[in-house]
Amino acid sequence: MKKNFTPEDELLFLALGGSGEIGMNVNLYGCKGKWMMVDLGMTFSGNEYPGLDLVFSDLEFIEERAKDLLGIVLTHAHEDHIGAVPYFAEELGVPLYATPFTADLVARKLEEAGLTGQVELNIIEEDHGSIQLGPFNITYIPLAHSIAEGNALLIDTPHGRIFHTGDWKLDEEPIIGEPTTEEELRAMGDEGIHTLVCDSTNVFNPNPSGSEGAVYRGLMDEVAKHTGKRVMVTTFASNVARLQTLGDVARETGRQLCVAGRSLDRIIEVAQDNGYLEDFPETVDWDTAMGLPRGEVLILATGGQGEPRAALSRVAEDNHPISLTSGDVVLFSSRQIPGNEIAIGKVQNQLAKRGITMVTDRQSEIHVSGHPGRPELEALYSWLRPEVLVPVHGEMRHMMEQARVGKASGIPHNIVQANGDIVRLAPGEPGKLAEVRNGRLVLDGDIIAPADGDAIVMRRRIAREGVMFVVLAPNGESEIDALGLPLDEDMDDFIEEAKADIAKAVRKLKGRDVADISEAARLAARRAAQRWSGKRPQVRVALPGLDRNASR
């Protein structure tokens, strides 16, 4: 590797997202002066980024080397693998590659962003379709996951073959699609796998993830229990196999199917356009559903993660055309994503208060994960027999644990890396070579900005401490407005004392320098606020009679 991080006659790996975290998957492979990217995902922000929804990996490293980037290969259509495409693909200026279902969803994202025709999108046949990108020959390997057309990538290079799993699981009854068989995977292992780059999400699960077929039976049993009751099921919209299952359950339990949520409508449309859900029942609209006998309707709804604007949240608030009453049932056919516990709990408490029965995967087999438990990881290791294991798609604790499992399973080299670590896979002893800059970007309004930029830092401070505005006249008198201080009953008294403190501080100044006046007023206001409330608010001082505003 040259000093400017250009790959020479070697095979390099670099994660810019998804290693040390779950989400924002962006992986790069380098060889003979060129790079290829696998996935371009995002994640959703939490309390860490007030007022923001979307978080991205900082792609500065590859943007500076865009002339050496050959293409972006997408493994599947979950947002943490494709969500950043409409924000960065045009700037990167390279072709996208995806199987039909994924490509259809990506095309719709590009259309919404006004980028149709400006980003090259190539559709690759799912059944072991191949791409040649410079020194990389990439073959799609279908694997089961909680979305249609989940794929691993078999990447042939001059230095050996990489098996990049994407998100995957083993499933003997997958409902949708035909995953690659054990025999086929063993054959790939027989031909030689140099490096396995593998999903770590569920490594702490000591059991297999379970099959969609078992979920079908669990949902059939659960819905059948609730005769005469209105039943709502919330699940991940992208789980086409689960949607097929729920369509079959509705038909076989004699219920009409109703769909509540735009993302569900979109996924059903895309799935049917690509040959899935062909026997999905005709759905009824909300008004029709509400007019049916309670035991003759099954409602599919978005919002199982507590999203405030989703259908389930609005139903829980009794603020949706679809209504549930005491005795009705909500089935949570989805896992609780870490970080969403409070939001989900709020929705469930609202439902419980209204007497609505809830069933989760802890009470009934109505959901299985799309990621491999430890037995599935160990099985894949035994079939592929890689020389090197690189855990990805997990927090550091997940990746470290997978490395331990890999070592115990006899894999010679287990490399735990993090975003920004350049790893040489071959030739020679595999290991880390260098660390490059990596970080996060956020979508703030219509602007993509650094996650640690001044605006976000200030927003956190204001959210935590509040803000004060001081307008200081030439005669030393001031007007104050304070927001976010816990002084509702004492606000008037506080304002008067703060004004007196400011006037006293300004009178003590010997000169009339604008910056000195502003700073004296700022400190006096902030000290008064801290004395009264314990808070240290941001203070903005304006001096309109002294030619300019000053603030800190």
C-alpha positions as CSV (number, residue, x, y, z in Angstrom):
1,M,0.0,0.0,0.0
2,K,1.4,3.4,-1.0
3,K,1.6,6.2,1.4
4,N,-1.6,7.7,-0.1
5,F,-3.4,4.5,0.8
6,T,-3.5,3.3,-2.9
7,P,-3.7,-0.5,-2.9
8,E,-0.8,-2.1,-4.8
9,D,-0.5,-5.8,-5.7
10,E,-2.4,-6.7,-2.6
11,L,-5.9,-7.2,-1.2
12,L,-7.2,-4.6,1.2
13,F,-10.4,-4.2,3.3
14,L,-11.7,-0.9,4.8
15,A,-15.0,-0.4,6.6
16,L,-16.2,3.2,6.6
17,G,-19.4,2.2,8.4
18,G,-21.0,-0.8,10.1
19,S,-18.0,-2.0,12.1
20,G,-18.3,-1.1,15.7
21,E,-22.0,-0.3,15.2
22,I,-25.2,-1.8,13.8
23,G,-26.2,0.2,10.7
24,M,-24.6,2.5,8.1
25,N,-22.8,-0.4,6.3
26,V,-20.2,0.9,3.9
27,N,-17.3,-1.5,3.0
28,L,-14.4,-1.1,0.6
29,Y,-12.1,-3.6,-1.0
30,G,-8.9,-2.5,-2.7
31,C,-6.6,-4.2,-5.2
32,K,-4.2,-3.1,-7.9
33,G,-4.9,0.6,-7.5
34,K,-8.7,0.2,-7.5
35,W,-11.5,0.1,-5.0
36,M,-15.0,-1.4,-5.0
37,M,-17.7,-0.5,-2.5
38,V,-20.1,-3.0,-0.9
39,D,-23.3,-1.3,0.3
40,L,-24.0,2.4,1.1
41,G,-26.2,2.5,4.1
42,M,-27.4,4.9,6.8
43,T,-28.9,4.7,10.3
44,F,-31.6,6.6,12.1
45,S,-30.6,9.1,14.7
46,G,-31.5,9.0,18.4
47,N,-31.3,11.5,21.2
48,E,-27.6,12.0,20.4
49,Y,-28.7,14.2,17.4
50,P,-31.6,16.4,18.4
51,G,-33.8,17.4,15.6
52,L,-32.3,15.0,13.1
53,D,-33.5,11.8,11.5
54,L,-30.7,10.4,9.3
55,V,-27.0,9.6,10.0
56,F,-24.4,8.7,7.4
57,S,-20.9,7.5,7.2
58,D,-18.4,10.2,6.3
59,L,-17.1,9.1,2.8
60,E,-14.3,11.6,2.6
61,F,-11.7,8.8,2.1
62,I,-13.3,7.4,-1.0
63,E,-14.6,10.7,-2.3
64,E,-10.9,11.8,-2.5
65,R,-10.2,8.6,-4.5
66,A,-13.4,8.5,-6.6
67,K,-11.4,8.2,-9.8
68,D,-10.2,4.8,-8.5
69,L,-13.7,3.6,-7.4
70,L,-15.1,1.1,-9.8
71,G,-18.6,0.6,-8.6
72,I,-21.0,0.1,-5.7
73,V,-22.4,-3.4,-5.2
74,L,-25.6,-3.6,-3.1
75,T,-26.3,-6.9,-1.2
76,H,-29.9,-6.2,-0.3
77,A,-32.5,-3.5,0.2
78,H,-32.5,-2.7,3.9
79,E,-32.0,1.0,4.7
80,D,-28.7,0.3,6.6
81,H,-27.4,-1.0,3.3
82,I,-28.9,1.3,0.6
83,G,-30.3,4.3,2.5
84,A,-27.4,6.6,1.7
85,V,-27.5,6.0,-2.0
86,P,-29.6,9.0,-3.1
87,Y,-27.4,11.3,-1.0
88,F,-24.0,10.2,-2.2
89,A,-24.2,8.1,-5.4
90,E,-24.3,11.0,-7.8
91,E,-21.2,12.6,-6.2
92,L,-19.3,9.4,-6.3
93,G,-20.1,9.0,-10.0
94,V,-19.9,5.3,-10.3
95,P,-22.4,2.6,-11.4
96,L,-24.6,0.8,-8.9
97,Y,-25.3,-2.9,-9.1
98,A,-28.2,-4.7,-7.5
99,T,-30.6,-7.6,-8.0
100,P,-34.2,-6.7,-9.3
101,F,-36.1,-6.2,-6.0
102,T,-33.3,-4.1,-4.5
103,A,-32.8,-2.2,-7.8
104,D,-36.5,-1.3,-7.9
105,L,-36.4,0.2,-4.4
106,V,-33.2,2.0,-5.2
107,A,-34.7,3.4,-8.4
108,R,-37.6,4.8,-6.5
109,K,-35.3,6.5,-4.1
110,L,-33.3,8.0,-6.9
111,E,-36.6,9.2,-8.5
112,E,-37.7,10.9,-5.3
113,A,-34.3,12.6,-5.2
114,G,-34.6,13.8,-8.8
115,L,-31.7,11.6,-9.9
116,T,-33.3,9.3,-12.4
117,G,-31.0,8.9,-15.3
118,Q,-28.1,10.7,-13.5
119,V,-26.9,7.6,-11.6
120,E,-26.2,4.4,-13.5
121,L,-28.2,1.5,-12.0
122,N,-27.5,-2.0,-13.3
123,I,-29.8,-4.9,-12.5
124,I,-28.1,-8.2,-11.9
125,E,-30.0,-11.5,-12.1
126,E,-30.3,-12.9,-8.6
127,D,-29.4,-16.5,-9.4
128,H,-25.6,-16.3,-9.2
129,G,-25.4,-13.2,-11.5
130,S,-21.8,-11.9,-11.9
131,I,-20.1,-8.6,-12.4
132,Q,-16.5,-7.9,-13.4
133,L,-15.1,-4.7,-11.9
134,G,-11.4,-4.4,-12.6
135,P,-9.5,-7.0,-10.5
136,F,-12.8,-8.0,-8.8
137,N,-15.2,-10.7,-10.2
138,I,-18.3,-10.6,-8.0
139,T,-21.0,-13.3,-7.9
140,Y,-24.3,-12.9,-6.1
141,I,-24.9,-15.8,-3.7
142,P,-28.6,-15.9,-2.5
143,L,-29.0,-16.4,1.3
144,A,-32.0,-16.2,3.6
145,H,-32.7,-12.9,5.4
146,S,-35.7,-10.9,6.5
147,I,-36.1,-9.3,3.1
148,A,-36.5,-10.5,-0.5
149,E,-33.2,-11.1,-2.4
150,G,-30.7,-11.1,0.5
151,N,-27.4,-12.0,-1.0
152,A,-23.8,-12.7,-0.1
153,L,-21.1,-11.8,-2.5
154,L,-18.4,-14.2,-3.7
155,I,-15.5,-11.9,-4.7
156,D,-12.7,-13.5,-6.8
157,T,-9.5,-11.5,-6.7
158,P,-5.9,-12.1,-7.8
159,H,-5.1,-12.9,-4.1
160,G,-7.9,-15.3,-3.3
161,R,-11.7,-15.4,-2.9
162,I,-13.7,-13.4,-0.4
163,F,-17.1,-14.5,0.9
164,H,-18.9,-11.3,2.0
165,T,-22.1,-12.5,3.7
166,G,-24.1,-9.4,3.8
167,D,-27.0,-10.0,6.3
168,W,-28.0,-13.6,6.4
169,K,-29.3,-16.6,8.3
170,L,-30.0,-20.3,7.6
171,D,-33.6,-21.2,7.0
172,E,-35.0,-24.5,5.9
173,E,-38.4,-23.0,5.2
174,P,-37.7,-19.5,3.9
175,I,-41.2,-18.9,2.3
176,I,-39.7,-16.4,-0.2
177,G,-36.7,-17.2,-2.5
178,E,-34.4,-20.1,-2.7
179,P,-31.2,-19.7,-0.6
180,T,-28.0,-21.4,-1.6
181,T,-27.8,-24.9,-0.2
182,E,-25.4,-26.4,2.2
183,E,-24.0,-28.5,-0.6
184,E,-23.3,-25.5,-2.8
185,L,-21.6,-23.6,0.1
186,R,-19.5,-26.7,0.9
187,A,-18.4,-26.7,-2.8
188,M,-17.3,-23.1,-2.6
189,G,-15.3,-24.0,0.5
190,D,-13.7,-26.9,-1.4
191,E,-12.6,-24.5,-4.1
192,G,-11.1,-22.3,-1.4
193,I,-12.2,-19.2,0.5
194,H,-9.4,-16.9,1.7
195,T,-11.5,-14.5,3.7
196,L,-15.0,-14.6,5.3
197,V,-16.4,-11.1,6.0
198,C,-19.3,-11.9,8.2
199,D,-22.4,-10.5,9.9
200,S,-22.0,-10.4,13.7
201,T,-25.4,-9.1,14.9
202,N,-26.7,-12.2,16.7
203,V,-23.5,-13.9,17.7
204,F,-24.6,-14.0,21.4
205,N,-27.7,-16.0,20.5
206,P,-26.8,-19.6,21.5
207,N,-29.7,-20.9,19.3
208,P,-30.4,-20.9,15.6
209,S,-32.4,-17.9,14.4
210,G,-35.4,-20.0,13.4
211,S,-37.4,-20.3,10.2
212,E,-40.1,-18.4,8.5
213,G,-42.1,-21.6,8.3
214,A,-42.2,-21.8,12.1
215,V,-43.4,-18.2,12.2
216,Y,-46.2,-19.1,9.8
217,R,-47.4,-21.8,12.1
218,G,-47.0,-19.5,15.2
219,L,-49.0,-16.7,13.6
220,M,-51.7,-19.1,12.4
221,D,-52.1,-20.5,16.0
222,E,-52.1,-17.0,17.5
223,V,-54.6,-15.4,15.2
224,A,-56.9,-18.5,15.5
225,K,-57.0,-17.9,19.3
226,H,-58.7,-14.6,18.9
227,T,-62.0,-15.4,17.2
228,G,-64.4,-12.5,17.3
229,K,-61.6,-10.0,17.9
230,R,-60.0,-7.4,15.7
231,V,-56.4,-8.4,15.2
232,M,-53.6,-6.0,14.1
233,V,-50.1,-7.3,13.3
234,T,-47.1,-5.0,13.1
235,T,-44.0,-6.1,11.3
236,F,-41.0,-4.8,9.3
237,A,-42.4,-3.6,6.0
238,S,-39.4,-4.9,4.1
239,N,-40.0,-8.5,5.3
240,V,-41.7,-9.8,2.1
241,A,-41.7,-13.4,3.5
242,R,-43.6,-12.2,6.6
243,L,-46.1,-10.3,4.4
244,Q,-46.7,-13.5,2.4
245,T,-47.2,-15.4,5.6
246,L,-49.7,-12.9,6.9
247,G,-51.6,-12.9,3.6
248,D,-51.8,-16.7,3.9
249,V,-52.9,-16.5,7.6
250,A,-55.6,-14.0,6.7
251,R,-57.0,-16.2,4.0
252,E,-56.9,-19.4,6.1
253,T,-58.5,-17.8,9.1
254,G,-61.3,-16.3,7.1
255,R,-60.2,-12.7,7.6
256,Q,-60.1,-9.8,5.1
257,L,-56.7,-8.1,4.9
258,C,-56.2,-4.4,5.5
259,V,-52.9,-2.5,5.2
260,A,-52.1,0.6,7.2
261,G,-48.8,2.3,6.3
262,R,-47.2,3.8,3.2
263,S,-44.1,1.8,3.5
264,L,-46.1,-1.4,3.5
265,D,-48.0,-0.3,0.4
266,R,-44.7,0.5,-1.3
267,I,-43.1,-2.8,-0.5
268,I,-46.1,-4.8,-1.6
269,E,-46.1,-3.0,-4.9
270,V,-42.4,-3.5,-5.5
271,A,-42.6,-7.1,-4.5
272,Q,-45.5,-7.8,-6.8
273,D,-43.7,-6.0,-9.7
274,N,-40.8,-8.4,-9.2
275,G,-42.7,-11.6,-9.0
276,Y,-43.3,-12.0,-5.3
277,L,-46.6,-12.0,-3.4
278,E,-48.4,-13.1,-6.6
279,D,-51.2,-14.8,-4.6
280,F,-51.4,-12.1,-2.0
281,P,-55.0,-11.5,-1.0
282,E,-56.8,-8.4,-2.3
283,T,-56.8,-5.9,0.5
284,V,-59.8,-3.8,1.8
285,D,-59.6,-0.1,2.5
286,W,-59.8,1.3,6.1
287,D,-63.5,2.2,5.9
288,T,-64.4,-1.3,4.7
289,A,-62.3,-2.9,7.4
290,M,-64.0,-0.9,10.1
291,G,-67.4,-2.0,8.8
292,L,-66.6,-5.7,8.9
293,P,-67.4,-7.9,11.9
294,R,-64.5,-7.7,14.3
295,G,-63.4,-11.3,13.8
296,E,-63.3,-11.0,10.1
297,V,-60.4,-8.5,9.6
298,L,-56.6,-8.8,9.9
299,I,-54.8,-5.5,9.8
300,L,-51.1,-5.1,8.9
301,A,-49.6,-1.9,10.3
302,T,-46.3,-0.1,10.4
303,G,-44.9,1.2,13.7
304,G,-43.6,-1.8,15.6
305,Q,-40.5,0.3,16.6
306,G,-42.7,3.0,18.2
307,E,-42.3,5.5,15.3
308,P,-44.5,8.4,16.4
309,R,-46.1,9.0,12.9
310,A,-46.5,5.4,12.0
311,A,-49.9,3.7,11.9
312,L,-49.6,1.8,15.2
313,S,-48.7,4.8,17.2
314,R,-51.7,6.7,15.8
315,V,-54.0,3.8,16.5
316,A,-52.6,3.6,20.1
317,E,-53.4,7.3,20.5
318,D,-56.9,6.7,19.0
319,N,-56.0,9.1,16.2
320,H,-56.3,6.9,13.1
321,P,-59.3,5.9,10.9
322,I,-58.5,2.3,12.0
323,S,-59.5,1.8,15.7
324,L,-59.0,-0.8,18.3
325,T,-61.0,-1.2,21.5
326,S,-60.7,-3.2,24.7
327,G,-60.3,-6.9,23.9
328,D,-58.8,-6.4,20.5
329,V,-55.3,-7.8,19.8
330,V,-51.9,-6.4,18.5
331,L,-49.3,-9.0,17.5
332,F,-45.7,-7.6,17.5
333,S,-44.2,-9.8,14.7
334,S,-40.9,-8.0,14.9
335,R,-37.9,-7.7,17.2
336,Q,-37.2,-4.7,19.4
337,I,-34.3,-2.8,17.9
338,P,-31.9,-1.6,20.6
339,G,-32.5,2.1,21.3
340,N,-36.2,1.9,20.5
341,E,-37.2,0.5,23.9
342,I,-38.7,3.7,25.3
343,A,-40.7,4.5,22.1
344,I,-42.0,1.0,21.9
345,G,-42.9,1.0,25.6
346,K,-44.8,4.2,25.2
347,V,-47.0,2.7,22.4
348,Q,-47.5,-0.5,24.4
349,N,-48.5,1.4,27.5
350,Q,-51.1,3.4,25.5
351,L,-52.5,0.1,24.1
352,A,-52.5,-1.5,27.6
353,K,-54.3,1.4,29.1
354,R,-57.2,0.9,26.6
355,G,-57.4,-2.8,27.4
356,I,-55.9,-4.0,24.1
357,T,-54.1,-7.4,24.3
358,M,-50.5,-7.5,23.1
359,V,-48.5,-10.5,22.1
360,T,-44.7,-10.4,21.4
361,D,-42.1,-12.9,20.3
362,R,-41.4,-13.6,24.0
363,Q,-44.9,-15.1,24.4
364,S,-45.4,-16.8,21.1
365,E,-43.3,-17.8,18.1
366,I,-44.5,-15.0,15.9
367,H,-41.1,-13.6,14.9
368,V,-37.6,-14.9,14.0
369,S,-34.5,-12.9,13.4
370,G,-32.9,-12.4,10.0
371,H,-29.4,-12.8,11.4
372,P,-27.5,-15.9,12.3
373,G,-27.2,-17.3,15.8
374,R,-24.0,-19.0,16.9
375,P,-24.8,-22.4,15.6
376,E,-25.4,-20.9,12.1
377,L,-22.1,-19.1,12.2
378,E,-20.3,-22.3,13.2
379,A,-22.0,-24.2,10.4
380,L,-20.9,-21.6,7.8
381,Y,-17.4,-21.7,9.1
382,S,-17.3,-25.5,8.7
383,W,-18.7,-25.3,5.1
384,L,-16.5,-22.5,3.8
385,R,-13.3,-23.2,5.9
386,P,-11.8,-19.7,5.4
387,E,-8.3,-18.8,6.3
388,V,-9.3,-15.4,7.6
389,L,-12.4,-14.2,9.4
390,V,-13.3,-10.4,9.5
391,P,-16.4,-9.8,11.7
392,V,-18.5,-6.8,10.6
393,H,-22.1,-5.5,11.1
394,G,-22.0,-5.3,14.9
395,E,-20.9,-3.3,17.9
396,M,-17.4,-4.0,19.1
397,R,-18.7,-6.6,21.6
398,H,-20.4,-8.5,18.8
399,M,-17.3,-8.5,16.6
400,M,-15.0,-9.5,19.4
401,E,-17.2,-12.4,20.3
402,Q,-17.4,-13.6,16.7
403,A,-13.7,-13.5,16.5
404,R,-13.6,-15.8,19.6
405,V,-16.1,-18.1,18.0
406,G,-14.1,-18.2,14.8
407,K,-10.9,-19.0,16.6
408,A,-12.6,-21.8,18.6
409,S,-13.9,-23.1,15.3
410,G,-10.3,-23.4,13.9
411,I,-10.1,-20.3,11.6
412,P,-6.4,-19.4,11.6
413,H,-6.7,-15.6,11.4
414,N,-9.5,-13.6,13.1
415,I,-9.2,-9.9,12.6
416,V,-11.3,-7.5,14.7
417,Q,-11.3,-4.1,12.9
418,A,-13.3,-0.9,13.3
419,N,-14.4,1.8,11.0
420,G,-11.4,3.5,9.5
421,D,-9.0,0.5,9.9
422,I,-7.2,-0.5,6.6
423,V,-6.7,-4.3,6.8
424,R,-4.4,-6.2,4.4
425,L,-6.0,-9.5,3.7
426,A,-3.3,-10.8,1.4
427,P,-0.5,-11.5,0.5
428,G,1.3,-12.5,3.7
429,E,0.2,-12.4,7.3
430,P,-3.2,-10.6,7.4
431,G,-3.6,-7.6,9.7
432,K,-4.2,-3.9,10.2
433,L,-1.9,-1.5,8.2
434,A,-3.2,1.9,9.1
435,E,-6.1,4.0,10.3
436,V,-7.8,6.6,8.2
437,R,-10.2,9.4,9.0
438,N,-13.7,8.3,9.5
439,G,-16.7,9.9,11.0
440,R,-20.4,10.6,10.8
441,L,-22.5,13.0,8.8
442,V,-26.1,14.0,9.4
443,L,-29.0,15.2,7.3
444,D,-29.9,18.5,9.0
445,G,-32.9,20.0,7.1
446,D,-31.7,19.9,3.5
447,I,-28.0,20.0,4.4
448,I,-25.6,17.2,4.9
449,A,-23.4,18.4,7.8
450,P,-20.7,17.0,10.1
451,A,-22.3,15.2,13.1
452,D,-19.8,17.0,15.4
453,G,-20.3,20.4,13.7
454,D,-20.9,23.6,15.5
455,A,-24.7,23.5,14.8
456,I,-25.2,20.1,16.3
457,V,-23.0,20.8,19.3
458,M,-24.9,24.1,20.0
459,R,-28.2,22.3,19.6
460,R,-27.2,19.8,22.3
461,R,-26.1,22.5,24.6
462,I,-29.3,24.5,24.2
463,A,-31.4,21.3,24.7
464,R,-29.4,20.6,27.9
465,E,-29.0,24.1,29.4
466,G,-31.4,26.5,27.7
467,V,-30.7,29.8,26.1
468,M,-30.8,33.5,27.1
469,F,-31.0,36.6,24.8
470,V,-29.8,39.9,26.2
471,V,-30.4,43.2,24.4
472,L,-28.2,45.9,26.0
473,A,-28.9,49.6,25.4
474,P,-26.2,52.3,25.4
475,N,-27.5,53.6,28.7
476,G,-26.8,50.2,30.4
477,E,-30.4,49.1,30.6
478,S,-31.2,45.6,29.2
479,E,-34.0,43.4,28.0
480,I,-33.8,39.7,28.6
481,D,-35.6,36.7,27.3
482,A,-34.8,33.2,28.6
483,L,-35.9,29.9,27.1
484,G,-35.6,26.5,28.6
485,L,-34.8,27.5,32.2
486,P,-36.8,25.8,35.0
487,L,-38.0,29.1,36.5
488,D,-41.6,29.3,35.5
489,E,-42.9,30.8,38.8
490,D,-39.7,32.8,39.5
491,M,-38.9,34.0,36.0
492,D,-39.9,37.7,36.6
493,D,-37.8,37.9,39.7
494,F,-34.8,36.2,38.0
495,I,-35.0,38.6,35.0
496,E,-34.9,41.6,37.3
497,E,-31.9,40.4,39.2
498,A,-30.1,39.4,36.0
499,K,-30.7,42.9,34.6
500,A,-29.2,44.4,37.8
501,D,-26.2,42.1,37.6
502,I,-25.6,43.0,33.9
503,A,-25.9,46.8,34.6
504,K,-23.4,46.4,37.6
505,A,-20.9,44.4,35.5
506,V,-21.0,46.9,32.6
507,R,-20.5,49.9,35.0
508,K,-17.3,48.4,36.3
509,L,-15.7,48.5,32.8
510,K,-13.3,51.4,32.4
511,G,-13.4,51.4,28.6
512,R,-16.3,51.0,26.2
513,D,-14.9,48.3,23.9
514,V,-17.8,46.4,22.4
515,A,-16.3,43.0,22.9
516,D,-15.6,43.7,26.6
517,I,-19.1,45.0,27.2
518,S,-20.6,42.0,25.5
519,E,-18.5,39.6,27.4
520,A,-19.3,41.2,30.8
521,A,-23.0,41.1,30.1
522,R,-22.8,37.5,28.9
523,L,-21.0,36.3,32.0
524,A,-23.3,38.3,34.4
525,A,-26.4,36.8,32.8
526,R,-25.0,33.3,32.8
527,R,-23.9,33.5,36.5
528,A,-27.4,34.8,37.4
529,A,-29.0,31.9,35.6
530,Q,-26.7,29.4,37.3
531,R,-27.4,30.9,40.7
532,W,-31.1,30.7,40.2
533,S,-31.5,27.4,38.4
534,G,-28.2,25.5,38.4
535,K,-28.2,25.7,34.6
536,R,-25.5,27.3,32.4
537,P,-27.5,28.5,29.4
538,Q,-26.1,29.7,26.1
539,V,-26.2,33.5,26.2
540,R,-26.5,35.8,23.2
541,V,-25.9,39.5,23.7
542,A,-26.9,42.2,21.2
543,L,-25.7,45.8,21.5
544,P,-27.8,47.6,18.8
545,G,-26.6,51.1,19.8
546,L,-22.9,50.2,19.5
547,D,-22.8,49.5,15.8
548,R,-22.7,45.6,15.9
549,N,-23.9,42.5,17.7
550,A,-21.5,40.5,19.8
551,S,-22.2,37.0,21.0
552,R,-20.5,34.0,22.4
